[in-house]
């Protein structure tokens, strides 16, 4: 019985020491600061949402540019008089050139956004883990 009571006395002392240390400890924080938690799934959603619009515009513009430029080239090679270009060939080259320019611009913006999102996600993952102080 005495052995059991000795363990309880030590437990009471430890709890008293912990309470004393907690009363002397301070945690400094900024009341205006707001921290958020983000899961790996949410990070992946952020990455997927980052460049999908620019990728879609790039692919659509490329889908218009390639056929119209090829159509213009085929029509131009069939012309007997290469010095005169008709309206159909001109429009094919014009629409193809505009679409190709738009595709290149969207490709550049898409890749820049992808790099920014990847960098942001890497920075979030590389943040140091906050450890609560040991009492």
NORBELVEN-V758212 format. One record per helix or strand of 3 or more residues. SS is the DSSP state (alpha for helix, beta for strand). FROM is the first residue (numbers start at 1). TO is the last residue. If there is no record, write none. Layout:
ss,from,to
SS,FROM,TO
SS,FROM,TO
This chain:
ss,from,to
alpha,2,24
alpha,40,78
alpha,87,125
